[in-house]
Amino acid sequence: MFSALFSHGFFSSDTVHTALIVGGGAAIVCGITGVFALIRGHAFAGHALSDISSAGGAASFLLGINALAGFIIMALAGAAGIELSATRRSRERSLATGIVLSAGLGFSALFLYFAVKQHNSSGATLSVMFGSIWTLPASIIPWILATGAAVLILLALIWRPVLLCAIDPELATIRGVAVRRVGIMQLAALALAVALSSMTVGAILSTALLTGPAAIALKFARSAVSALIIAAVTGLLSVWFGVWLAWESFYWTDGRGWPVSFFIVGIIFVVWAVSGILTSLISRENQLSGRLFRKKQHV
């Protein structure tokens, strides 16, 4: 059965090897980072950084430099802009994030315009916005893994303060936690994770890889550690299964193939929807069991 599933040279392709390593590494990092982002209420910031990073991807295509470097530089610049223009009030912070997001998209449109005009190809727009994991060279793997390791190390240093800040920022301040510094470090980790996600599924769809597995994990996890593990595994399996489906789609469609990003995001959406139904059913069952138990006590 296993050989039948992978009968089209899936594991013998160097392109597949690169896609599995790059996509798998990005999925693990994004899953873990996404949990911290959702706990702190930074989902919109993650979405904004994803779109802002598209300007870096477009600039890298225009200048002919490493795409990962372009995504990272612009994502970090966006994170700095959000942090410098933000205030403690959530409403004003969201407003600042939206303004920085608009500026990033404006630069992205400008760079893509020049890139398409200079190279006479619309492939830049598709690659930047929706990803092109099949075209990534094997030489980018060390850079992907190094960036992912940097994110995980950074989060390992601040995960306890991040959780405390999420629960009670005032208590964190009383206990001597540098809340602003922790926020900056977490935002930097989020920016790096967004860059990895953009390399895998594109800037437009990277929010799904960042927040989808984390949202699924938080539905079932009973502790922060279990949430991190569930999110990482969910993201990893979604990406790998999506890569396999995209590879097989070449044989379904006479060599045309469907985008990897479509399958990855589609899988995450289906799992998220099913998990929502399951948690709703479990909650109703628990409520019914509680009512029956209370009735027995009265009897």
C-alpha positions in Angstrom: 0.0 0.0 0.0 2.8 2.4 0.9 4.6 1.8 -2.4 1.4 2.3 -4.3 0.9 5.7 -2.7 4.4 6.9 -3.7 4.7 5.1 -7.0 5.4 8.2 -9.1 9.0 8.7 -8.0 8.0 11.0 -5.1 11.0 10.2 -2.8 13.5 10.0 -5.7 13.0 13.6 -6.8 15.5 16.2 -5.5 12.8 18.8 -6.0 10.6 16.9 -3.6 13.4 16.6 -1.1 13.9 20.3 -1.1 10.2 21.0 -0.8 9.8 18.6 2.2 12.7 20.0 4.1 11.9 23.7 3.4 8.2 23.3 3.9 8.6 21.0 7.0 11.0 23.4 8.7 8.8 26.4 8.0 5.7 24.5 9.2 7.2 23.5 12.6 8.5 27.0 13.2 5.3 28.7 12.2 3.2 26.3 14.2 5.1 27.1 17.4 5.3 30.8 16.7 1.6 30.9 15.9 0.7 29.6 19.3 2.5 32.5 21.0 1.0 34.9 18.5 -2.6 33.8 19.2 -2.0 33.7 23.0 -0.8 37.3 22.9 -3.6 38.4 20.4 -1.1 39.1 17.6 -3.0 37.3 14.8 -3.6 40.6 12.9 0.1 41.5 13.3 1.0 38.2 11.8 -1.3 38.8 8.9 0.0 42.3 8.4 3.7 41.1 8.4 2.8 38.4 5.9 1.5 41.0 3.4 4.3 43.5 4.3 6.9 40.8 3.6 5.6 40.6 0.0 7.4 43.8 -0.7 10.7 42.2 0.2 10.0 39.2 -2.0 9.1 41.5 -4.9 12.3 43.6 -4.3 14.4 40.4 -4.2 13.0 39.3 -7.6 13.6 42.8 -9.0 17.2 43.0 -7.8 18.1 39.3 -8.3 19.0 38.6 -4.7 18.1 35.8 -2.3 14.3 35.7 -1.9 14.5 34.7 1.8 16.7 37.7 2.6 14.1 40.0 0.9 11.2 38.5 2.9 13.2 38.7 6.2 14.4 42.3 5.7 10.9 43.6 4.9 9.2 41.5 7.6 11.6 42.8 10.2 11.2 46.4 8.9 7.4 46.0 9.2 7.8 44.6 12.7 9.9 47.6 13.7 7.4 50.0 12.1 4.5 48.4 14.0 6.4 48.5 17.3 7.6 52.1 17.0 4.2 53.4 15.9 2.1 51.3 18.4 0.8 52.2 21.8 -0.5 50.2 24.7 -4.1 50.6 23.6 -5.2 47.7 21.4 -7.4 49.9 19.2 -4.5 52.3 18.4 -2.1 49.4 18.0 -4.4 47.8 15.4 -4.7 51.2 13.6 -0.9 51.5 13.5 -0.6 47.9 12.2 -3.1 48.6 9.5 -1.3 51.8 8.3 2.1 49.9 8.2 0.3 47.1 6.3 -1.0 49.5 3.7 2.5 51.0 3.2 4.0 47.6 2.8 1.4 46.6 0.2 2.0 49.9 -1.6 5.8 49.1 -1.9 4.9 45.5 -2.9 2.8 46.8 -5.8 5.6 49.2 -6.9 8.3 46.6 -6.8 6.2 44.0 -8.6 5.3 46.5 -11.3 9.0 47.2 -12.0 9.9 43.5 -11.7 7.3 42.4 -14.3 8.2 45.3 -16.6 11.9 44.6 -16.4 11.8 40.8 -16.7 8.8 40.8 -19.0 7.2 38.0 -16.9 4.2 37.8 -14.6 5.8 34.8 -12.7 7.1 37.2 -10.0 3.6 38.1 -8.9 2.6 34.4 -8.6 5.8 33.4 -6.8 5.7 36.2 -4.3 2.0 36.2 -3.5 1.2 32.5 -3.7 4.6 30.7 -3.4 6.6 28.5 -5.7 8.1 25.8 -3.5 9.0 23.6 -6.5 11.4 26.2 -7.8 13.4 26.7 -4.6 17.1 25.6 -5.0 18.6 23.1 -2.6 21.2 25.8 -1.6 18.5 27.6 0.3 18.0 24.8 2.8 20.8 25.8 5.2 19.4 29.4 5.3 15.9 28.1 6.0 17.1 25.8 8.8 19.3 28.5 10.3 16.5 31.1 10.3 14.1 28.5 11.9 16.7 27.6 14.6 17.1 31.3 15.4 13.3 31.7 15.8 13.1 28.7 18.1 16.0 29.8 20.2 14.5 33.3 20.6 11.2 31.8 21.6 12.8 29.4 24.1 14.4 32.4 25.8 11.2 34.3 26.2 8.4 31.8 26.4 7.8 32.0 30.1 7.6 35.9 30.1 5.4 35.8 27.0 2.9 33.5 28.8 3.0 35.7 31.9 2.5 38.9 29.8 -0.5 37.2 28.0 -2.1 36.3 31.3 -1.5 39.6 33.2 0.8 42.3 31.8 0.6 44.3 35.1 1.6 41.3 37.1 4.5 40.7 34.7 5.6 44.3 35.2 5.5 43.9 39.0 7.6 40.7 38.8 10.3 42.6 36.9 9.5 41.4 33.3 10.5 43.9 30.7 7.2 43.7 28.9 8.2 46.0 26.0 11.4 44.1 25.4 9.6 40.8 25.4 7.1 42.2 23.0 9.8 43.3 20.6 11.6 40.0 20.7 8.3 38.1 20.1 7.5 40.4 17.2 10.9 39.8 15.7 10.4 36.0 16.0 7.0 36.4 14.4 8.6 38.4 11.5 11.1 35.6 10.9 8.5 32.9 11.0 6.4 34.9 8.5 9.3 35.1 6.1 9.7 31.3 6.3 5.9 30.9 5.7 6.0 33.2 2.7 8.7 31.1 1.1 6.5 28.1 1.4 2.9 29.2 0.6 3.5 32.8 -0.5 2.9 36.1 1.3 -0.9 36.2 0.8 -1.5 32.7 2.1 1.2 32.6 4.8 -1.2 33.6 7.5 -2.9 30.2 7.2 0.3 28.3 8.0 1.1 30.7 10.8 -2.3 30.7 12.6 -4.2 27.7 11.3 -2.2 24.9 13.1 -2.0 27.1 16.2 -5.7 27.6 16.3 -6.3 23.9 15.9 -3.9 23.1 18.7 -5.5 25.6 21.1 -8.8 23.8 20.7 -7.5 20.5 22.1 -4.4 21.4 24.2 -4.5 21.3 27.9 -1.2 23.0 28.4 1.2 25.4 26.6 3.6 22.6 25.8 1.0 20.3 24.4 -0.3 23.2 22.3 3.2 23.8 20.8 3.6 20.1 20.0 0.1 19.8 18.4 0.6 22.9 16.3 4.0 21.8 15.1 2.9 18.3 14.1 -0.3 19.6 12.5 1.6 22.1 10.4 4.3 19.6 9.4 1.7 16.9 8.3 -0.3 19.5 6.5 2.7 20.7 4.5 4.0 17.2 3.7 0.6 15.9 2.7 0.0 19.1 0.6 3.4 18.5 -1.2 2.4 14.9 -2.0 -1.0 15.9 -3.3 0.6 18.6 -5.5 3.1 16.1 -6.8 0.3 13.6 -7.6 -1.8 16.3 -9.3 0.7 16.3 -12.2 -0.6 12.8 -13.0 -4.3 13.8 -12.5 -4.2 16.7 -14.9 -1.9 15.5 -17.7 1.2 17.3 -16.4 -0.3 20.6 -15.5 -0.4 20.2 -11.7 -2.1 22.2 -9.0 -0.3 24.7 -6.7 1.2 23.3 -3.5 -0.1 26.3 -1.5 -3.7 25.5 -2.5 -3.4 22.0 -1.0 -1.6 23.1 2.1 -4.0 25.8 2.9 -7.0 23.6 1.9 -5.8 20.9 4.3 -5.4 23.3 7.2 -8.8 24.8 6.6 -10.5 21.3 6.5 -8.7 20.2 9.7 -9.6 23.5 11.4 -13.3 23.1 10.4 -13.5 19.5 11.5 -11.7 20.3 14.8 -14.3 23.0 15.4 -17.2 20.5 14.9 -15.5 18.0 17.2 -14.9 20.4 20.0 -18.5 21.6 19.7 -19.8 18.0 19.9 -17.5 17.3 22.9 -18.7 20.4 24.7 -22.4 19.5 24.2 -21.7 16.0 25.4 -20.0 17.3 28.5 -22.9 19.6 29.2 -25.4 16.8 28.8 -23.4 14.6 31.1 -23.2 17.3 33.7 -27.0 17.8 33.6 -27.6 14.1 34.0 -25.2 13.9 36.9 -26.9 16.9 38.7 -30.3 15.3 38.2 -29.1 12.0 39.7 -27.7 14.0 42.7 -31.1 15.6 43.3 -32.9 12.3 43.1 
